[in-house]
Amino acid sequence: MSGIDPEIEARAMELRARERGRGREADSPVRVPGKGWKDIAWRTYEEIGRDRLSLVAAGVTFYTVLALFPAIGAFVSLYGLVADPATVEGQLASLSGFVPSALIDTVSAELQRVSSTESSSLSFAFIGGLLFALWSANKGVQSLFDSMNVVYEERESRGFFALTALTLAFTTGGIILMILIVNVMVVLPQVFSMLGLSGVGSVVLTVLPMALAVLLVGGAISLVYRYGPSRQRARWRWISVGSVFATLVWAIASALFTWYLANFANYSATYGSLGAVIGVMMWIWVSAYVVLIGAELNAEIEHQTGHDTTTGAPAPLGERGARMADTLGETS
């Protein structure tokens, strides 16, 4: 994807590989010295602007919003087949300081609708509605994968069926993840009550669902970083730093933005009935932007070392099937 003459680029890679004290031979991110991290931070900052990550995040947000409501419908339909959705509504309130209240209200409204629907119609909704929702939400996941290719400077080379199967698997996994989180919120109070720890449990349950959600989100982000870009997969240790960074920053940014929406922003005054949707959309944009920055950080960490960061047998520079692993980044 680079417009530089291949011979000139090869010569530049050779010279950079000889640099000392910058982690050019590091076999793990923890072995990159301070000067190397300075290079990584500088290039990450430069690439955020060069790749127009704010605009790319806006594209991801657009497709995610289109996919969000079908995904919520699939979630409540699936949950309605195995449990009483009415028991979950109260537990969603524990996320009120973590995600926008508009999103919680939307899910709660769907839960009320499902709880008043007969089980036979729920089965029909599961068969038809879930398939439609998965296909609709699939576009949102594909846009996220496309953004990974932008960050890692790759072209999509996976076939239509392979890519669709992968994104559908991620879409289904995302819905299952939502169900797991909600089920834990329902089960934990019962467990603490049975153990006679209701006093302690009330305090723990305020934090525990949040911590669990953050851990699950972190795992999902790691999977996106590894399987999202169209390239030879990176080893887990080379995506760990960006994953931890993105997870922690997302948790903080999500909580702060939700607090801002609840106390200062009044989108309803500007956008009327669309205010709630705008609030959710802005939260998704912030989340997507943070995830993309984490991916950019991972890409530049790989770009710092000449060591093979990809899975499989070790290969020399230029033969690893991943641009960030096949080239070396500039120094600051």
N, C-alpha and C positions, 0 to 999 in steps of 0.2 A: 504493500500500500504506500510505500515511500517513493517519492519522485527522485531520489538521489541515485546517481549512477552506481550500479552494483559494485564496480571495481573500487570506486572511492569509498563506498560504505564498508566494503570488506577491509580496506586498509585502515579505516577509522576503527573498526572493531578490533583489529590486530593491535593497534596502538593503545586502545583503552584496556585491553586484556593485560597489558604489561604494567598498568598503573598499580602502585603499591599503597597500602594503607586505606583502601576504599572498599574492601570486601569483594574484589573481583573474583576471588577463589572461594568465597564463603559457600559452605554446603548447607547453611541454615540461616534464617534471618537473625538469630541471636548471635551469629558470628560476624555480622556486618559491623565494622567499627563506627565511631562517631562521625568521621568525615563521610563515610558512605551514607549514613542516615541523613546527613545534611544534603547530599546529592539527591537522595530519594525525596525528601521534603520539598526541595526546590523544584524538581521535575513534576512532582504531583501537583503542586500549585500551578505550574505553567500549563500542564495538560488539562486541568479543570477548565481553564479558559479556552484553550486550543480546541478541545473536544466539545465545547459549548454544553457542558453538563447540565446547566440550568434549563436549557432548551430541550435537551434529550429527556430530562426528568419530566418536563411538561408533556412530551409525547407519551411517555409511559403512563403519566397520570390520566391523560385523555382516554386511553384504551382501558386502563384499570377502572375508571369510573363507569365506562360502558359495560364492563364485565362485573362490576361490584354487585349490582342488584340481582342479576340472575344467580350469582354465586350465593348471595344471602338466601334467595329462594330455595336453592338446592340444599343449603345447609339446614334450614328449618324443616324442609320436607323430609330429609334424611333423618334428622333428629326426631321428628314426629313419628317415625316408624318404630323407633326403639325405646322411646321414653315419652313422658308427659312434658311437652314444652312449657306448660304453665309453671313447672317447678324451677325452671331455669331463669325466668324473667327477673326474679329478685336477685339472683347471683350476679347478673350483668351489672348491677349497680356498683359492684366493687371495682369495676374498671372505669368509673366515671372520671377519675382524676388522671387517667392514663391515655384514653382515647376520646375523641370528640363526643359530646353528649348526643349530637345529631345522629351519629352512627349507632349508638346504643338505642336511641329511640326508634330508629328504623328497624333494627333487629327485633326489638321488643314488640313493635307493631306486627311484624311477621309472625312472631311467636304466638301472639294473641289470636291471629287469624288461624294458625295451624291448630291451636288447642281447641278451637271451636269447630274443627272439620272432622268428619267421620273418617275412621281408619281406612275404609275402602277407597275413598277419594284421595287419601294420602298416598296409598299405594300407586294410584294412577299418576299422581303428581311426581312421585319418585321415579317412575319409569320414563314418563315423557318430559317432565320439567327438569329433572336432573340431567338428562342427556342434552337437552337444549342449553341448560345453564353451563354445563361443562364446555360445550362447544363455544358458547359466547365468551366465557371467561378465558378460554384458551388464547384468544387474541391478546388479552392483557399480559399473559405470561410470555407470549411470543415477542411482544414489544420489549419486555424486560430482557429477554435473551438477545434481541437486536442491540439493545443498549450495551450489553456486555461485549459484543463484537466491536462497537465503537470504541470502548475503553481499551480493549486489548488489541486494537488495530487489526482485526481479522475480517475476512469475508465469509459469509455463510456458505459452507460447502456441504452441509448435511442435506440429504434428500428430503422431499416433502413428507413422506410417510414416517421417516425416522424422526424428523424434527417434530411433527405433529404428535407422534406417540410420546416423545419426551415431554413436550409441553403439557399434554393431557395428563401425564403422570404427575407432573408438578401441580397442575390445577387440582386434581383429585386429592393429592397429598395436602394441599393447602386447606381444602374443605375438611378433611379428616383431622387436620391439626386444630382447626377451630372447634370441632366436636370434642376432641380430647381436652382442650382447655376448659370448655364449659362443663364437661363431665367431672373434671377434677374439682371445679368450684362447687359442684353439687355434692360430691362424695366426701370431700374433706370435712365439712361441718358434721356430717354424720359420724365419721371416724372419731373425731375429737369428742363428740358427745358420748359415744360408746366407751371411750377410754376415761371418761370423767374429767376431761381437760377443757371443759367448755370455757372456763375463765381464761386460761392461757390461750386456748384456741381462738378466741375472739380477737386477740392481739395478733397472733401468728397469721390468721387467715386474712388479715388486712394486707400483709406484705407477701405472703406465700404465693398467691395467684399471680401477682405482678412479677415476682422472681421467676416463677415457672414460665410465664409468658415470654419473658426476656430470654430465657435459656432456649425455649423452643424457637423463637424468632432468630436467635443467633445460629442455631443449627440449620434453619431454612436458608439463611443468608449464605452460610458456608456452602450449601449444596448449589445455590445459584452461581456462586463464584466458580465452582469447580465444573459444573455441567452446562452453564449458560453459554460461554463463548465457544465458537466453532474452531477448536484447536486441540492439539494433544493435551490431555488433562494435566493440570499442575498437581504436584504432590501436596498433601494436606498441609504440611508445615509452611508451604509458600503462600497459602491463603489464610493462615491462622491470624496473622497480625491485622489484616484488613477486616476480617470477620469480627474480631473482638472490638476493634475500633468502631466499626459501623454499628454493632449491636449496642455498645455503651452510649455512643453519641445519639443513636436513634431513640433509646429509652429516655435519655435526658431531654432531647429535642421534642419528643412526643409529649412528655409530661408538661414541659414549659409551654408548648403551643396550645395544648388543651387548657391550661390555666389561663393563657392569654385570651382564648376564645370565650372562656367562661366569665372573665372579669373585665375585659376591655373591648374586644372586637364585637361589633354589632352588625353582622352581615345582613341581617333581616331588614335593618333600616335602609340599606343601600339596594339590596337585591330582592327585597320582599319575600315571597314564598320560596324563592330559590336560595335564601340565605343559608339554610341548613346544608344544602348540597354543596354550596361554595365552601363552607367550612370544612366539610369532609374532603373536598377536592384539594384544598390547600394543605391539609394534613397528609394526604397521599403524596402530594408533590414534595413536601419536606422529607417524608420517608424515602421516596425514590431518590432524591438528591443525595441523601446521606449514604444510601446503599451504593450509588454510583461513585461517590468519593472513596468509599472503602475499596471498591474494585480498582479504582485508579491507583490507590496506595499499593495494593497487591501487585498490580502490573509493574509499577516502578521498582518494587522490591525485587521482583524477578529480573528486571532490566539492569539491576546493579551488579549481578554476579554472572560469571562465565560458566559456573557450575550448572550442570543439567538439572533443571527444576521440574522436568516433566516425568510422567510415569513411563515404565518400560525400561529397556536396556539403555545405558548411558550413550549419548550421541554427541558429536562435536557441534560447535556453533554452526548454524545454517541448515542443520539436518534434523531438527527436533520437532518440526511441525507446529511451531508456535512463535510468533514474531517476538514477543517479549522475552522468550527463552533463547531465541536464535540471534539476538542482537544485544549490544551493551549500551546503556544510556549515557548521556553526556554528564560531565562533572559540573558542579556549580561554580 
